[in-house]
Amino acid sequence: MPRRRIAYARIAQESNCFSPVLTTNEDFRRTHWLEGEALGEACSASGVEARGFMKHAELTGFLDALREARDVEPVPLFSGWAIPSGPLDVATFADLAGRLEEGLRRARPVDGVLLCLHGAMGAVGVRDPDTELLRAARRGAGPAVPIAITHDLHANLTNERVEESDLLVSYRTNPHRDHRRTGLVAGRGLMRMLNGDLRPTSAWRSLPILLGGGTTIDVLPPVRSIFQRLERMHRDSRVVSASALFCHPWNDEPRLGWSTLVTTNDDRSLADDLADELAERCWAVRHEQAPVFPGASDAIRQAREASVARKLGVVVLADASDVVSAGAPGENTRLLAALLSEARDMTSYVPLRDPEVVATLFAKPEGREVRVSVGGKLDPSLGRALEVEGHIAKKIVHHALGRMVSLDLGHVKLVLTEGHAMAVKPDFYGDIGLSPWRADIVVVKNFFPFRIYFAPMARKVIYVRTEGATDLDAAFRLPFDGPVWPRDPIHEWRSTDARRRGVTPPA
């Protein structure tokens, strides 16, 4: 029996329609880009799949599944992963979709495909880009070749994507920490399809919910019970995959909302029952919204009062309005301005993106006193420019974020980046010579994952509203295909679900 050839690739990016900073090919290549054998080596058991982010992710898990099988030849195509930002520009999306389709044509014959997608990509002039990538893969591989795809938990599911994919598997954790497991489940499912042991039968539901479930952190109420139910479903041998997807609320897809998806082995009734059950569980927690975040001044006051937390570790201020990992530009200066004027008694570390200033400062020696105007360049509407004065403490070139400059402004240590100001791990500061342990306040531009990485030192976390691209209510001004919660007072979800799935609405 000839060896089965299984191709795999990644095109992943979470897009924010409120950011004017379009995503380009350069963003993918700067952040994460691997091709051919280099990708295969990175996804091996001893490799590093996503340098600077995580050792093992979905494609490593997928190859774990192939290693369990016999007579399989993995065919690595390419892996592109860009930091969240604005939608992909026209040329970038066309290039990636074309590269995927042509890569699979050249790889023929292939028996199966694993495609790692985020599920909340935006692209200029393209409706539902993730589905268009899936269609490109199908054209390239051939219409009869099964395709399994993986998604982030914040994917925006559509009817077209469910119909186009043979198997769709998503994360089951938030903050996300099951990338490898997700790829493993998808890989095992794909191999079962090829062996004739699995006939995937999926059911999904679409709910008109943008926000709800409190913080949606999996170990906290009210969503903890939903995540626990997902795990129990996966212990049922009849269930291949079960997902509750909480969507990316800064995407301009008109059908935006939470969704549930359950795949069984040729059991339509069970898939429908479980997808419906998960939908009801999600609808039941919609009323509990995230807490109202304080403004910068109030957050600084809370940090000052947390003296024990600062002595034992640090207070982390998460700029919830300028979350780079959710696609914001990362140049909002409002929190920086408040720390400079109102927190002189505390040492603060602050990240900010300003390619123009970084280019200017990189030509100057370390130790040089400088006065520069930072921020307010990529999108002036989201944050005013701010003049600061200090000396250049250190300059480095980061493999994913480009050139970085640390400015010592006295009680504030400002880290300027050429690329995305992706302050999620303590290493963001450590790499440029700033130990977070020596700070009172550390600023991040992230919602959830930082909690994992800062856990050893974060004694208090305060989310701060500074008005920007990732304000939780920013999406309320988008045009949707009907009422959405909590913007609109709606009391049932089934009519919206029926319309989005194209089925007969309930009586």
BELHU-V59003 format. One record per pair of residues at least 6 apart in sequence whose C-alpha atoms are under 7 Angstrom apart, sorted by the first residue. I is the first residue (numbers start at 1). J is the second residue. D is the distance in Angstrom with one decimal. If there is no record, write none. Layout:
<<I,J,D> <I,J,D>>
This chain:
<<3,71,4.5> <3,72,5.1> <3,73,6.2> <4,71,6.3> <4,72,4.7> <4,73,5.9> <4,111,6.0> <5,72,6.0> <5,73,4.8> <5,74,6.0> <5,75,6.5> <5,110,4.9> <5,111,5.4> <5,112,7.0> <6,73,6.2> <6,74,5.0> <6,75,5.7> <6,110,5.8> <6,111,5.7> <6,112,4.9> <6,113,5.7> <7,74,6.0> <7,75,4.3> <7,76,5.8> <7,77,6.8> <7,110,6.6> <7,112,6.4> <7,113,4.8> <7,114,6.4> <8,75,6.4> <8,76,5.4> <8,77,6.0> <8,113,5.5> <8,114,4.6> <8,115,5.8> <9,76,6.6> <9,77,5.4> <9,78,5.1> <9,79,5.4> <9,114,6.6> <9,115,5.2> <9,116,6.3> <10,78,6.5> <10,79,4.4> <10,80,5.7> <10,115,5.7> <10,116,4.5> <10,117,6.1> <11,79,6.2> <11,80,5.0> <11,81,6.0> <11,116,6.4> <11,117,5.6> <12,80,6.4> <12,81,4.9> <12,82,6.5> <12,116,6.9> <12,117,4.8> <12,118,4.9> <13,81,6.1> <13,82,5.3> <13,83,6.4> <13,84,5.7> <13,118,5.9> <13,121,5.6> <14,84,4.8> <14,118,6.3> <14,120,5.1> <14,121,4.9> <14,326,6.9> <14,327,6.9> <15,84,5.5> <15,85,5.4> <15,86,5.2> <15,87,5.2> <15,120,6.3> <15,121,5.0> <15,122,5.1> <15,251,6.7> <15,327,5.8> <16,85,5.8> <16,86,4.9> <16,87,6.5> <16,250,5.1> <16,251,5.7> <16,326,6.7> <16,327,4.8> <16,328,6.9> <17,86,5.8> <17,87,6.3> <17,250,5.9> <17,251,5.5> <17,252,6.2> <18,250,6.9> <18,469,5.5> <19,85,6.5> <19,86,4.7> <19,327,6.8> <19,328,5.9> <19,329,6.3> <19,469,6.4> <20,86,5.8> <20,379,6.6> <21,85,6.5> <21,86,5.0> <21,329,6.7> <21,378,6.7> <22,85,6.7> <22,86,4.5> <22,87,5.3> <22,88,5.6> <22,89,5.8> <23,85,6.2> <23,86,5.7> <23,87,5.7> <23,88,4.4> <23,89,6.0> <24,88,6.0> <24,89,6.1> <24,92,5.5> <25,92,5.4> <27,82,5.7> <28,80,5.6> <28,81,5.6> <28,82,4.5> <30,400,5.1> <31,81,6.5> <31,82,5.6> <31,83,6.8> <31,400,4.5> <32,50,6.7> <32,80,5.6> <32,81,5.1> <32,82,6.6> <33,79,5.6> <33,80,4.7> <33,81,6.7> <34,78,5.5> <34,79,5.2> <34,80,6.8> <35,77,5.9> <35,78,4.1> <35,79,6.4> <36,76,5.1> <36,77,5.2> <36,78,6.1> <37,76,6.7> <39,76,6.3> <39,78,6.6> <40,76,5.9> <41,47,6.0> <42,48,4.9> <42,49,4.6> <43,49,5.0> <43,59,6.2> <43,60,4.5> <44,60,6.3> <48,55,4.5> <48,56,6.2> <49,55,5.5> <49,56,5.4> <49,57,6.5> <49,60,7.0> <56,180,6.1> <57,179,4.7> <57,180,4.4> <58,179,4.9> <58,180,4.5> <58,182,6.0> <58,183,4.1> <59,183,5.9> <60,180,6.2> <61,180,4.3> <61,181,5.9> <61,182,7.0> <61,183,4.4> <61,184,4.2> <62,183,4.4> <62,184,4.7> <62,186,6.7> <62,187,4.7> <64,184,6.3> <65,184,5.4> <65,187,5.2> <65,188,5.3> <66,72,6.6> <66,187,6.8> <77,103,6.5> <83,325,6.7> <84,324,6.6> <84,325,5.5> <84,326,5.6> <84,327,4.2> <85,327,3.7> <85,328,6.0> <85,329,6.7> <86,327,6.1> <87,122,4.5> <87,123,4.6> <87,124,6.2> <88,122,6.2> <88,123,4.4> <88,124,6.2> <89,123,6.1> <89,124,5.5> <90,123,6.9> <90,124,5.7> <93,123,6.6> <97,133,5.7> <97,136,6.1> <100,136,6.8> <100,137,6.2> <101,136,5.1> <101,137,5.2> <101,139,6.4> <101,140,4.3> <102,140,6.1> <104,137,6.9> <104,140,4.8> <104,141,5.2> <105,140,4.7> <105,141,6.0> <108,141,6.7> <110,141,6.6> <111,145,5.9> <112,145,5.5> <112,146,5.2> <112,147,6.0> <113,146,6.5> <113,147,4.7> <113,148,6.3> <114,147,5.9> <114,148,4.9> <114,149,5.7> <115,148,6.3> <115,149,4.7> <115,150,6.6> <116,149,5.6> <116,150,4.9> <116,151,6.8> <117,130,6.8> <117,149,6.7> <117,150,5.9> <117,151,5.5> <118,151,4.9> <118,152,5.1> <118,155,6.3> <119,130,5.9> <119,151,5.4> <119,152,6.3> <119,155,4.1> <119,156,5.8> <120,155,4.8> <120,156,5.4> <120,248,6.4> <121,129,6.1> <121,130,6.2> <122,129,6.1> <122,251,7.0> <123,129,6.3> <131,160,6.8> <131,161,5.2> <146,166,5.9> <147,165,6.0> <147,166,5.5> <147,167,6.8> <148,165,6.4> <148,166,5.8> <148,167,4.6> <148,168,5.9> <148,186,6.2> <148,190,6.3> <149,165,7.0> <149,167,6.3> <149,168,5.0> <149,169,6.4> <150,168,5.7> <150,169,4.8> <150,170,5.5> <150,182,6.9> <150,183,6.8> <150,186,7.0> <151,169,6.2> <151,170,4.5> <151,171,6.7> <152,170,5.5> <152,171,5.5> <153,170,5.8> <153,171,5.1> <153,172,6.7> <153,245,4.9> <153,246,6.3> <154,245,5.6> <154,246,5.1> <154,247,4.1> <154,248,5.1> <155,245,6.2> <155,247,5.0> <155,248,6.3> <156,247,4.9> <156,248,6.5> <156,256,6.2> <156,257,6.7> <157,259,6.6> <159,500,6.9> <159,501,5.6> <166,200,6.9> <167,200,6.7> <169,182,6.4> <169,186,6.0> <169,241,6.2> <170,182,6.2> <170,243,6.1> <171,178,6.1> <171,179,6.6> <171,182,5.9> <172,178,6.9> <172,227,6.9> <172,243,6.8> <173,218,6.0> <174,217,5.3> <174,218,5.3> <175,217,6.5> <175,448,5.4> <175,449,5.2> <176,449,7.0> <192,198,5.2> <193,199,6.4> <198,265,5.6> <199,265,5.3> <199,266,5.3> <200,263,6.1> <200,264,5.8> <200,265,5.1> <200,266,5.9> <201,263,5.4> <201,264,5.3> <201,265,6.0> <201,266,5.1> <201,267,6.4> <201,268,6.0> <202,261,7.0> <202,262,5.6> <202,263,4.2> <202,264,6.4> <202,271,6.0> <203,261,5.8> <203,262,5.5> <203,263,6.5> <203,271,5.3> <203,272,5.3> <203,275,6.1> <204,260,5.3> <204,261,4.2> <204,262,6.4> <204,275,5.6> <205,259,5.5> <205,260,5.2> <205,261,6.6> <205,275,6.4> <205,276,6.8> <205,279,6.5> <205,497,6.0> <206,257,6.6> <206,258,6.2> <206,259,4.5> <206,260,6.8> <206,497,4.8> <206,500,6.9> <207,257,5.6> <207,258,5.2> <207,259,5.7> <207,493,5.6> <207,496,6.9> <207,497,6.0> <208,257,5.0> <208,258,6.6> <208,484,4.8> <208,485,6.1> <208,493,6.4> <208,496,6.7> <209,257,4.9> <209,258,5.5> <209,484,5.7> <209,485,4.7> <209,486,7.0> <210,249,5.9> <210,257,5.3> <210,258,6.7> <210,484,6.7> <210,485,5.9> <210,486,6.9> <211,289,6.7> <211,485,6.9> <211,486,6.5> <212,285,6.4> <212,286,4.2> <212,287,6.0> <212,288,5.4> <212,289,4.7> <212,290,7.0> <213,222,5.9> <213,223,5.8> <213,285,5.0> <213,286,5.4> <213,288,5.3> <213,289,6.1> <214,222,6.8> <214,288,5.1> <214,289,4.6> <214,290,4.4> <215,290,5.3> <216,223,5.9> <218,224,5.0> <218,227,6.1> <222,285,6.3> <226,281,6.7> <230,242,6.2> <230,243,6.9> <233,239,6.6> <233,242,6.9> <234,240,6.9> <234,241,6.4> <234,242,6.8> <238,264,5.8> <238,265,6.0> <239,263,6.2> <239,264,4.5> <239,265,6.7> <240,263,5.4> <240,264,5.1> <240,265,6.7> <241,262,5.8> <241,263,5.2> <242,261,5.8> <242,262,4.3> <242,263,6.4> <243,260,5.5> <243,261,5.1> <243,262,6.3> <244,259,6.0> <244,260,4.5> <244,261,6.7> <245,258,5.6> <245,259,5.2> <245,260,6.0> <246,258,4.6> <246,259,6.7> <247,257,5.8> <247,258,5.4> <249,475,6.2> <250,475,5.7> <252,478,6.7> <254,479,6.4> <254,480,4.2> <254,481,5.3> <255,480,6.2> <255,481,5.9> <260,275,5.7> <260,278,6.3> <260,279,6.0> <261,275,5.6> <262,271,5.4> <262,274,6.6> <262,275,5.5> <263,271,5.9> <264,271,5.8> <293,463,5.8> <293,464,5.4> <293,465,5.5> <294,464,5.4> <294,465,5.9> <295,464,5.6> <295,465,5.1> <295,466,6.3> <296,335,5.7> <296,338,6.3> <296,464,6.1> <296,465,6.9> <296,466,6.7> <297,338,6.5> <299,462,6.6> <299,464,6.5> <300,343,6.8> <303,315,6.3> <309,315,6.6> <309,459,5.0> <309,460,6.3> <310,440,5.3> <313,437,6.2> <313,457,4.7> <313,458,5.9> <313,459,5.7> <314,437,6.7> <314,439,6.4> <314,440,5.2> <314,441,5.8> <314,442,6.8> <314,457,5.9> <314,458,5.1> <314,459,5.8> <315,440,6.1> <315,441,4.9> <315,442,6.3> <315,458,5.9> <315,459,6.0> <315,460,4.9> <315,461,5.9> <316,441,5.7> <316,442,4.9> <316,443,5.8> <316,458,6.2> <316,460,6.3> <316,461,4.8> <316,462,6.2> <317,441,6.9> <317,442,6.2> <317,443,4.8> <317,444,6.3> <317,461,6.0> <317,462,5.0> <317,463,5.8> <317,464,6.6> <318,443,5.8> <318,444,4.9> <318,445,5.7> <318,446,6.2> <318,447,6.9> <318,462,6.2> <318,463,4.7> <318,464,5.9> <319,444,6.4> <319,445,5.2> <319,463,6.1> <319,464,5.0> <319,465,6.4> <319,466,6.9> <320,445,6.9> <320,447,6.7> <320,463,5.8> <320,464,5.5> <320,465,5.6> <320,470,6.5> <320,471,6.6> <321,465,5.4> <321,466,5.4> <321,467,5.3> <321,468,4.6> <321,469,6.0> <321,470,4.6> <321,471,4.7> <322,328,5.2> <322,329,6.9> <322,330,5.5> <322,332,6.3> <322,445,6.0> <322,468,5.7> <322,469,6.1> <322,470,5.8> <323,330,6.8> <323,445,4.3> <323,446,4.8> <323,447,6.8> <323,470,6.1> <324,330,5.4> <324,420,7.0> <324,421,6.7> <324,422,6.1> <324,445,5.5> <324,446,6.3> <325,422,6.8> <325,446,5.6> <326,470,7.0> <328,469,5.4> <328,470,6.3> <329,378,7.0> <330,352,5.9> <330,353,5.5> <330,420,6.8> <330,421,5.8> <331,352,5.2> <331,353,5.0> <331,354,6.8> <331,375,5.0> <331,376,6.6> <331,383,6.9> <332,375,6.4> <332,382,6.2> <332,383,4.5> <333,375,6.1> <333,383,5.7> <333,384,6.4> <333,385,6.9> <333,386,6.7> <334,383,6.6> <334,466,6.1> <335,466,6.7> <336,350,6.8> <340,412,6.6> <344,411,6.0> <346,411,6.4> <346,440,5.8> <347,411,4.7> <347,412,5.8> <347,439,5.1> <347,440,5.2> <347,441,6.3> <348,411,6.3> <348,412,4.8> <348,413,6.2> <348,439,5.8> <348,440,6.0> <348,441,4.6> <348,442,5.7> <349,412,5.9> <349,413,4.9> <349,414,6.0> <349,439,6.8> <349,441,6.4> <349,442,4.9> <349,443,6.0> <350,413,6.3> <350,414,4.9> <350,415,6.1> <350,442,6.6> <350,443,5.1> <351,414,6.0> <351,415,4.8> <351,416,6.1> <351,421,6.0> <351,423,6.7> <351,443,6.9> <352,415,6.2> <352,416,5.0> <352,417,6.3> <352,421,5.7> <353,416,5.5> <353,417,4.8> <353,418,6.2> <353,419,6.7> <353,420,6.2> <353,421,5.3> <354,374,6.5> <354,375,6.0> <354,416,6.2> <354,417,6.0> <354,418,5.9> <355,417,6.4> <355,418,4.1> <355,419,6.9> <357,374,6.9> <358,403,7.0> <358,404,6.7> <358,405,6.4> <358,416,6.5> <358,417,6.6> <358,418,6.0> <362,395,6.9> <366,392,5.0> <366,393,5.7> <366,394,5.9> <367,391,5.5> <367,392,5.0> <367,393,5.8> <368,391,5.3> <368,392,5.6> <369,390,5.6> <369,391,4.1> <369,392,6.6> <370,389,5.8> <370,390,5.7> <370,391,5.7> <371,387,7.0> <371,388,5.7> <371,389,4.3> <371,390,6.6> <372,387,5.6> <372,388,5.7> <372,389,6.6> <373,385,6.1> <373,386,5.3> <373,387,4.1> <373,388,6.3> <374,385,5.5> <374,386,5.3> <374,387,6.2> <375,383,7.0> <375,384,6.6> <375,385,4.7> <375,386,6.5> <376,383,5.3> <376,384,4.7> <376,385,4.3> <382,468,5.2> <389,409,6.2> <390,407,6.2> <390,408,5.4> <390,409,4.5> <391,407,5.6> <391,408,5.4> <391,409,6.9> <392,406,6.1> <392,407,4.8> <392,408,6.4> <393,406,5.3> <393,407,5.5> <393,408,5.9> <394,405,5.9> <394,406,5.2> <394,432,6.5> <395,404,5.8> <395,405,4.6> <395,406,6.4> <396,403,5.9> <396,404,5.4> <396,405,6.7> <396,432,6.6> <397,403,4.3> <397,404,6.0> <398,404,6.9> <401,417,6.7> <401,418,6.5> <401,419,4.5> <401,420,5.8> <402,418,5.4> <402,419,5.4> <403,417,6.1> <403,418,5.3> <404,415,6.9> <404,416,5.6> <404,417,4.5> <404,418,6.2> <405,415,5.8> <405,416,5.2> <405,417,6.6> <406,413,6.8> <406,414,5.7> <406,415,4.5> <406,416,6.3> <406,432,6.9> <407,413,5.9> <407,414,5.1> <407,415,6.3> <408,414,6.4> <422,445,6.9> <423,444,5.1> <423,445,5.9> <424,444,6.1> <424,446,6.2> <424,449,6.8> <424,450,4.8> <425,450,6.0> <425,453,5.4> <425,454,6.6> <426,436,6.5> <426,453,6.9> <426,454,6.5> <429,435,6.5> <429,436,6.9> <436,442,6.8> <476,487,6.1> <483,490,6.9> <494,506,6.9> <495,505,5.6> <495,506,6.9> <498,504,6.1> <498,505,5.0>>
